[in-house]
Structure formats: structure tokens, C-alpha cells
Amino acid sequence: MSDIWRLIRLTAPRKGWMLAGLGLATLTLLANFGLLALSGWFLAATAIAGLAGFAAQNAFNFFTPSAMVRFFATLRVASRYAERLVTHEATFRLLADLRVWFYTRLEPLAPPPCRASAARICWGASSPISTR
């Protein structure tokens, strides 16, 4: 449980991005539920209309429920894509913050010649990062 709280504290500077991702994930979930409920009702209603006879078949409206199925399917795809974009952006920004934090604490531990940007002294003259 302490790891979860640590992760939540770590993501606090990017709270807006994380909440936007959570909102889009919730929208995706609601679109899934809507699609499941509507398509289940639509299949059952068309089966009942088909069994009821010719008059019920002609009176049944196929177009509005089928348009709603397409709406929920498109909403599900679009919100899932947007959620992935937003949460990946939040994750990459968090990783950038962690890199800066890590290297600002690592840099004082380097030997003095390296801190003075004398890479050829630290790495040797044949190193690929040599300053020749």
C-alpha cells in the first residue's frame, strides 16, 4: 500500500494530465457499457420484432438504434485513443522530471575532473566521447 501512495505523490506535479487520463478512461468504460447495453437490447428487440409478424417488422425503427451503436463504438475508440495519448504524455513528462532529479543528485558525486567537463581525463583519449 505504501508503494501506491509513493506513486501518487510522485505523480502529484502532473495531476492535471493524470486526471484527464482518468476522465477519458472513465468515458471509455461508459461507452463500453452503453455499447453493450444498447447492442444487447437491439438484438433482442429485432428478434422479437421478427417473430411478431409483418406489421411489427415494418413498424420497428432499425436506424436510430444502429446509429447509436455506431456512436458508442466510435466514442469508445476515440476516447481510448485520447486516453492513451494523454496518459503517455503524463508518463513521459514524469520520466523527464525523474531524469532531471536523478542527474542533479548524481552530478555532485562525480570525480572532480569529470565535473570540470574534462571527458578525456575521465574516459581516456580513445573513448568515443573524447573531446579531441
N, C-alpha and C positions, 0 to 999 in steps of 0.2 A: 504494500500500500504506500510505503514511503517513496518508492520509485515513481509512482503515478503523481504524487504531489510535487516531487522534484521536477518531473517533466512539465507539469502545469506551470510551475514557477519559471521554468526555462522558456516557455512559450509566451509568457506574460507580455514582453515587448511587442509581440506580433499578435496580440489578442484580436485585433480587427480582422486580420486575414483568417485566423483560425475560426472566429465566429461566422465569418462569411462562408467558409467551407462547411461548417456545421449546418448553417441555414440551407445551403444548396444540397447537402446530403439529406436533410430532412425533406426538402422539396422532392428529391428523387424518390425517397421512401413513400411519400404521399402519392406521387404519380404511379408508383408500383401498385399500391393498394387500390387506387382509383381504376387503374387498368384491369387489375384482377377482378374487382367487383363488377365493373361495367361489362367486361367481356363475358363473365360468367352469367350475368343477367341477360345479356344479349343472346347468347347461345340458347339459354333456357326459353326465352321469350320467342325466339324464332322457331324452336321446336314445337312449342305449344301452338303458335300461330299456324304452323304447317299441319298439325294434327286437327286443328279446329275446323278446317274446311276452306273452301274457296273464298268466301266473303271475308273471313278473318285474314287470309293471306293478302288480299287486296287492300285491306284497311290498315295493315301493320306498316309502320314507318321504319324502313331499314336505314334511311340516310342519316338521320340525326345520331343514332347510337354508333353507327360506323364512323361518322366524323369525330365523335367523342373518343372512340378507341384510337383513331389516328392522333388526335390531340394529346391524349395521355401518353401514347408511345413516343411522340416527338418531344413532349415535355420531359419524359424520363431520360431520353438520350441527351437532350440539350443540357439539362440540369446536371447530369452525371459528368458530362464533358467539362462544364463550367466548374463543377466541384473539384475535378482533378486539376484543372489549371490553377485554381485559387489555392488549394492545399499544397500543390507542388511549389508554387511561388512562396508561400509561407515557409515551407521546409527549406528551400534554398536560401531565403533571407536569414533564417535561423542558423543555417550552416555557415553562412558568411559571418554572422556575429560570433559564432563559436570559434571560427578560424582566427578572427581578429583577437578575441580574448586569449586564445591559446598562444598565439605567437607574441603577443605583448608580454606574456608571462615567461615564455621560453627565451626570448631575446636577452634578458639580463643574465641568463645562466650560461651564455656562450662565452668561450675564451676571449680575452681582450683583443687579439689580432683579428678575430672574426667580427667583433663588434666594430672594429675600425674599418670594415669593408676591405680587408686585405685577404681576398679569397685565395690568392696564390700561396700565401704563407700557410693557411689552414688546410688547403686541399692539395697542394703540391703543384708544380709547374705543368705537369702533364694532365692535369684534371680538365674535363670538358668545361668546367665553369671558371677556368683560369682567366685572368684579366689581361692577357697579353694582347 
